Amino acid sequence: MADANFRRYFFAQVLYSAVNGTLRFTFIWLIVTLTDWEAAEGLIAFSLGVPAMLLSVPAGAWSDRVDRRHLFVGWTTGVAIALGTFAAVIAAGWATPVVTGVAAVVIGILVSINMPNISAIVPLLVPRRLLMNAVALQNGASQAASFLGLAFAGLAITVLGDGGGFALLTLMAAGSVLSMWRVELPGPEASADAPLSMAKSIMEGARFGYGSEPLRSLLVISIILGGSFSVMQISMPRVVENVYGGTSSQAGLVLATFGAGMLVGSMAVSGRANLPHGRIVLIHIGIGLGLGQVLVSFAPSVLIAMAVMFGWGVNAGLAMVSHRTLIQTTTPQAMMGRVMGLMTLGFAGSLPIGAVIQASLAPVVGPQRTMTIVGCATIVISFSLLVRPAIRKL
């Protein structure tokens, strides 16, 4: 943090992560207020997540070919404009479920382009020996911002109405642009070979990412976790409103405690070296992340849900630092954008998968038992992937 260049990037990505992490909540809470149909949350989340599913990998390939700072500034400016426009639409009383779905797709497209690019910037700013520490700092702060933004958005919605949450996100996106404006980054690496077409570049990145261990398992587990987290984020606002009788502020606080826990977990390892990343991933992802969702699904009140979410977040902070460190230390810079695109495809692009699961199960068993089922499935699938020697012995 002593380096001014890294500090500017750090604050830019924290604000951007807060926008990205809070979008699901603001859209889902809006649709909860517009309709009583329980499947609507899943459908709006599907609309928000489809762009990440379709665009993450091409966006990663694009970021390997262009100036990363210019890419970030341009697309984040578009995000700010789109959010401000939709906030005005809500304030005017023109928001309907259909209009909200269209806005989710448009904003989802703009946000998705930047996600691989943000992650790929970190190795350009720090030496390799400090990469794990930088990843821990960035991961903890960005994940905490993603969830802590929910508390502020919930408060903004309570005070200013549904449009207040989107107005707050507009200001965050604008602040992210201003912070990134003065960051200095090296340009894309020059190559003596003729540049590949975009399609061939994407295929090259996919072959590299999925072609060998441990990258293959680490990227596949991103898909499992992204879908599982999505179910929780989609389900909790309905649980808080219908089961706990809570408000938007309380729903935001419940989700925000997860981010606070992630910050604690990430910071706990930020100054350490030579961590057993394989064992951490096996225990804290293979068992811990699914178990956390099972436990929170049985929470009987807002306060107990917050306590469980905090502990779950600490576990996730430890897990995600090791997960991302392993990915970035086994990926050359020339491939970084594409591999980060594959990782983003897992975490953000699997939102539609989680949305379909939630929309299918929630009307039948309710949002709490939906989380129970998904949490148990996450444990079984994740542990079976990560217990193999290719991961366990890292």
C-alpha positions in Angstrom: 0.0 0.0 0.0 3.0 2.3 0.2 3.2 2.4 -3.6 1.0 5.1 -4.9 0.3 3.3 -8.2 -0.9 0.2 -6.4 -2.9 2.3 -4.0 -4.8 4.0 -6.8 -5.6 0.7 -8.4 -6.5 -0.8 -5.0 -9.2 1.8 -4.3 -10.5 1.7 -7.9 -11.0 -2.1 -7.8 -12.5 -1.9 -4.2 -15.1 0.5 -5.4 -15.8 -1.5 -8.6 -16.1 -4.7 -6.6 -18.5 -3.0 -4.3 -20.6 -2.1 -7.3 -20.5 -5.6 -8.8 -21.1 -7.4 -5.5 -24.1 -5.1 -4.6 -25.8 -5.3 -8.0 -27.4 -8.7 -7.3 -28.9 -7.4 -4.0 -30.3 -4.2 -5.4 -31.8 -5.9 -8.4 -33.2 -8.8 -6.3 -34.6 -6.5 -3.6 -36.2 -4.4 -6.3 -37.9 -7.4 -8.0 -39.1 -8.6 -4.5 -40.9 -5.3 -4.1 -42.4 -5.5 -7.6 -43.8 -9.0 -7.5 -44.6 -11.8 -5.0 -43.7 -14.5 -7.5 -40.8 -16.4 -5.8 -39.2 -17.5 -9.0 -38.8 -13.9 -10.1 -35.6 -13.5 -8.1 -34.0 -16.4 -9.9 -35.1 -15.0 -13.3 -33.7 -11.5 -12.6 -30.4 -13.0 -11.4 -30.3 -15.1 -14.6 -30.7 -11.9 -16.6 -27.9 -10.2 -14.7 -25.6 -13.2 -15.0 -26.0 -14.4 -18.6 -23.6 -11.7 -19.9 -20.9 -12.9 -17.6 -21.4 -16.5 -18.8 -21.2 -15.4 -22.4 -18.6 -12.6 -22.3 -16.1 -13.4 -19.5 -13.8 -15.5 -21.7 -13.8 -13.1 -24.7 -13.4 -10.2 -22.3 -10.3 -11.9 -20.9 -8.8 -12.5 -24.3 -9.5 -8.8 -25.2 -7.8 -7.6 -22.1 -4.6 -9.5 -23.1 -4.5 -7.4 -26.3 -5.2 -3.9 -25.2 -4.2 -1.3 -22.6 -5.8 -2.6 -19.4 -6.2 0.9 -17.8 -8.0 2.3 -20.8 -10.3 -0.8 -20.9 -11.2 -0.3 -17.3 -11.8 3.4 -17.5 -14.0 3.2 -20.6 -16.2 0.4 -19.5 -16.6 1.6 -16.0 -17.7 4.9 -17.3 -20.4 3.1 -19.2 -21.4 1.2 -16.0 -21.8 4.6 -14.2 -24.0 6.0 -16.9 -26.2 2.9 -17.1 -26.7 2.8 -13.3 -27.5 6.5 -13.1 -30.1 6.1 -15.9 -31.8 3.2 -14.3 -31.9 5.0 -10.9 -33.7 7.8 -12.7 -36.1 5.3 -14.3 -36.9 3.9 -10.8 -37.4 7.4 -9.3 -39.8 8.2 -12.1 -41.9 5.2 -11.2 -41.3 3.5 -14.6 -39.7 0.3 -13.2 -41.6 -2.9 -14.0 -40.4 -6.5 -13.8 -39.8 -6.5 -17.6 -37.9 -3.1 -17.5 -35.9 -4.4 -14.6 -34.9 -7.5 -16.5 -33.8 -5.5 -19.5 -31.7 -3.2 -17.2 -30.2 -6.2 -15.6 -29.0 -7.5 -19.0 -27.6 -4.2 -20.1 -25.7 -3.5 -16.9 -24.6 -7.1 -16.7 -22.9 -6.7 -20.1 -21.1 -3.6 -19.1 -19.9 -5.0 -15.8 -18.8 -8.4 -17.2 -16.3 -6.9 -19.7 -14.2 -5.6 -16.8 -14.0 -8.4 -14.4 -11.2 -10.5 -15.9 -9.3 -7.3 -16.6 -9.3 -6.2 -12.9 -7.9 -9.5 -11.7 -5.2 -9.6 -14.4 -3.8 -6.2 -13.4 -2.5 -7.3 -10.0 0.6 -9.2 -11.3 1.5 -6.1 -13.3 1.8 -4.0 -10.2 3.7 -6.2 -7.7 6.8 -8.5 -7.9 6.1 -12.3 -8.0 7.4 -12.8 -4.4 4.7 -10.4 -3.1 1.9 -11.8 -5.3 0.2 -13.8 -2.6 0.3 -10.9 -0.2 -1.1 -8.6 -2.9 -3.8 -11.2 -3.7 -4.7 -11.5 -0.1 -5.0 -7.7 0.3 -7.0 -7.2 -2.9 -9.2 -10.3 -2.4 -10.0 -9.4 1.2 -10.7 -5.8 0.5 -12.7 -6.4 -2.7 -14.8 -9.1 -1.3 -15.4 -7.1 1.9 -16.4 -4.1 -0.3 -18.7 -6.3 -2.3 -20.7 -7.4 0.8 -20.3 -4.3 2.9 -21.7 -2.3 0.0 -24.9 -4.3 0.6 -25.3 -2.7 4.0 -25.0 0.8 2.6 -27.2 -0.1 -0.3 -29.9 -1.5 2.1 -29.7 1.7 4.1 -30.0 3.9 0.9 -33.0 1.9 -0.2 -34.6 2.3 3.2 -34.0 6.0 3.3 -34.4 7.0 -0.4 -36.5 4.2 -1.9 -35.5 1.5 -4.4 -33.7 4.0 -6.7 -31.4 5.0 -3.8 -29.4 1.8 -4.0 -28.7 2.4 -7.7 -27.9 6.0 -7.1 -25.3 4.9 -4.6 -23.8 2.4 -7.0 -23.6 5.2 -9.6 -21.4 7.3 -7.3 -19.2 4.2 -6.5 -18.6 3.5 -10.2 -17.7 7.2 -10.9 -15.3 7.1 -8.0 -13.7 3.9 -9.4 -13.1 5.7 -12.7 -11.4 8.7 -11.0 -9.1 6.5 -8.9 -8.0 4.3 -11.9 -7.4 7.4 -14.1 -3.8 8.0 -12.9 -2.7 4.4 -12.6 0.3 3.6 -14.8 0.5 0.1 -16.3 2.8 -1.5 -18.9 1.2 -2.2 -22.2 0.5 -5.7 -23.6 3.5 -7.8 -24.1 5.0 -7.4 -27.7 5.3 -10.6 -29.7 7.3 -11.4 -32.9 4.6 -13.7 -34.0 1.5 -12.5 -35.9 -1.3 -11.9 -33.5 -3.9 -14.6 -33.2 -7.5 -14.0 -34.2 -9.9 -13.4 -31.2 -11.4 -16.9 -31.7 -8.0 -18.6 -31.7 -6.8 -16.6 -28.8 -9.8 -17.7 -26.8 -9.2 -21.3 -27.7 -5.6 -21.0 -26.8 -6.5 -19.7 -23.3 -9.1 -22.5 -22.9 -6.6 -25.2 -23.8 -4.1 -23.7 -21.4 -6.6 -23.3 -18.5 -8.4 -26.6 -18.8 -5.6 -28.7 -20.4 -3.7 -29.7 -17.2 -3.8 -29.8 -13.4 -4.0 -28.0 -11.1 -5.5 -25.2 -13.2 -8.3 -27.4 -14.5 -9.6 -28.4 -11.1 -9.2 -24.9 -9.7 -11.2 -23.4 -12.6 -13.9 -26.0 -12.4 -14.3 -25.4 -8.7 -14.9 -21.8 -9.5 -18.0 -22.8 -11.4 -19.3 -24.9 -8.5 -18.7 -22.2 -6.0 -20.1 -19.4 -8.2 -23.4 -21.3 -8.6 -23.6 -22.2 -4.9 -22.9 -18.6 -3.8 -25.5 -17.3 -6.2 -28.2 -19.5 -4.7 -27.5 -17.9 -1.3 -27.4 -14.4 -2.6 -30.6 -14.8 -4.4 -32.4 -16.6 -1.5 -31.4 -14.5 1.5 -33.4 -11.3 0.7 -36.6 -13.4 0.5 -35.7 -15.2 3.7 -35.1 -12.0 5.5 -38.3 -10.4 4.3 -40.7 -13.4 4.6 -39.2 -15.6 7.3 -37.5 -13.1 9.6 -39.9 -10.2 8.8 -36.9 -7.9 8.1 -36.3 -4.9 6.0 -33.9 -4.1 3.1 -31.4 -2.7 5.6 -31.4 -6.0 7.6 -31.1 -8.0 4.4 -28.1 -5.9 3.5 -26.5 -6.4 6.9 -26.9 -10.2 6.8 -25.1 -10.4 3.5 -22.6 -7.7 4.6 -21.4 -9.8 7.6 -20.1 -12.4 5.1 -17.9 -9.7 3.5 -16.7 -8.6 6.9 -15.7 -12.2 7.6 -13.9 -12.5 4.3 -11.9 -9.4 5.1 -10.8 -10.9 8.5 -9.9 -14.2 6.8 -8.0 -12.6 4.0 -6.1 -10.2 6.3 -5.1 -13.1 8.6 -2.9 -14.6 5.8 -1.9 -11.4 4.0 1.5 -11.2 5.8 2.4 -14.8 5.7 4.5 -16.8 3.3 4.7 -20.5 2.3 1.2 -21.4 3.2 0.0 -25.0 2.4 -2.4 -23.7 -0.3 -3.5 -27.2 -1.4 -4.6 -28.2 2.1 -6.3 -24.8 2.7 -8.3 -25.2 -0.5 -9.2 -28.8 0.3 -10.5 -28.0 3.8 -11.9 -24.5 3.4 -13.4 -24.9 0.0 -14.0 -28.7 -0.2 -15.8 -28.7 3.2 -16.2 -25.2 4.6 -18.0 -23.3 1.9 -20.8 -25.8 1.4 -21.1 -26.3 5.2 -21.6 -22.6 5.7 -24.5 -22.5 3.4 -26.1 -25.5 5.2 -25.7 -23.8 8.6 -27.1 -20.5 7.5 -30.1 -22.2 5.9 -31.2 -23.2 9.4 -30.6 -19.8 11.1 -33.9 -18.9 12.9 -33.3 -15.1 13.1 -31.4 -12.2 11.6 -28.8 -12.1 14.4 -28.0 -15.8 14.2 -27.8 -15.6 10.4 -25.3 -12.7 10.8 -23.2 -14.7 13.2 -23.1 -17.7 10.8 -22.4 -15.5 7.8 -19.5 -13.9 9.6 -17.9 -17.3 10.3 -18.6 -18.5 6.8 -17.0 -15.4 5.5 -13.8 -15.9 7.5 -13.6 -19.4 6.0 -14.2 -18.1 2.5 -11.5 -15.4 2.9 -8.8 -18.1 3.7 -10.1 -20.3 0.9 -10.2 -17.6 -1.8 -6.7 -16.3 -1.2 -5.2 -19.7 -1.7 -7.4 -20.5 -4.6 -6.5 -17.3 -6.5 -2.8 -17.4 -5.6 -2.5 -20.9 -7.0 -4.2 -19.8 -10.2 -2.1 -16.7 -10.7 1.3 -18.3 -9.8 0.8 -21.0 -12.4 -0.3 -18.6 -15.2 2.1 -16.6 -17.4 1.3 -12.9 -17.8 0.6 -13.4 -21.5 -2.3 -15.7 -20.6 -3.4 -13.9 -17.4 -6.4 -12.1 -18.9 -7.8 -15.3 -20.5 -7.3 -17.4 -17.4 -8.9 -14.7 -15.3 -11.7 -14.7 -17.8 -12.2 -18.5 -17.2 -12.1 -17.9 -13.5 -14.7 -15.1 -13.8 -16.8 -17.4 -16.0 -16.9 -19.7 -13.0 -17.6 -17.2 -10.2 -19.8 -14.6 -12.1 -20.9 -16.6 -15.2 -22.4 -19.4 -13.1 -25.0 -17.0 -11.7 -27.5 -18.2 -14.3 -26.9 -21.8 -13.1 -27.6 -20.8 -9.5 -30.6 -18.7 -10.7 -32.1 -21.7 -12.5 -31.5 -23.9 -9.5 -33.1 -21.4 -7.2 -36.1 -20.7 -9.5 -36.7 -24.4 -9.8 -36.4 -25.4 -6.1 -37.6 -22.3 -4.1 -41.3 -22.5 -5.3 -41.3 -26.2 -4.2 -39.3 -26.4 -1.0 -38.8 -22.7 -0.1 -35.7 -20.6 -0.1 -34.2 -22.0 3.2 -34.3 -25.6 2.1 -33.1 -24.7 -1.3 -29.9 -23.4 0.4 -29.7 -26.6 2.5 -29.8 -28.8 -0.6 -27.3 -26.7 -2.6 -24.9 -26.5 0.4 -24.9 -30.3 0.7 -24.3 -30.8 -3.0 -21.5 -28.2 -2.9 -19.7 -30.3 -0.2 -19.9 -33.5 -2.1 -18.8 -32.1 -5.5 -16.1 -29.8 -4.2 -14.5 -32.3 -1.9 -14.4 -35.0 -4.6 -12.6 -32.5 -6.9 -10.1 -31.2 -4.4 -9.1 -34.3 -2.5 -7.0 -35.6 -5.4 -3.1 -35.3 -5.1 -2.9 -32.7 -7.9 -4.5 -30.2 -5.5 -4.0 -31.6 -2.1 -0.2 -31.7 -2.3 0.4 -28.1 -3.5 
